[in-house]
Amino acid sequence: MSPFPLGPWLVTRDEIPDPQTLDIWLEVDGSRVQNSNTRFMIFPIRFLVSYISRFMTLEPGDVIATGTPGGVGYGMKPPRYLKAGEKGDIHHFRGVSPNVQKR
């Protein structure tokens, strides 16, 4: 898997009425291993954009990487890491096609 999976599309602000209500989940070989919603982010998206804008100019197409939801493999008991050949599907809100990554 890519260390920074992104896509297959980027959407604009007008396409998402409330970015703090988006479901996101990860499936590895069809088994859901992460499941969350953007409402559980430590810092809301509006705050992040405002804060970052104090130090730099954000341009259309810029991406702010915010981290990953709970359920990462190293936090599992026992830890679970991706193995060669496993496929991870990162799913996002409301019917946007998944980002498929293969290790």
Secondary structure as UniProt FT lines:
FT   HELIX           13..15
FT   HELIX           19..21
FT   STRAND          23..28
FT   TURN            29..30
FT   STRAND          31..37
FT   HELIX           38..40
FT   HELIX           45..53
FT   TURN            54..55
FT   TURN            60..61
FT   HELIX           73..75
FT   TURN            84..85
FT   STRAND          87..92
FT   TURN            94..95
FT   STRAND          99..102
//
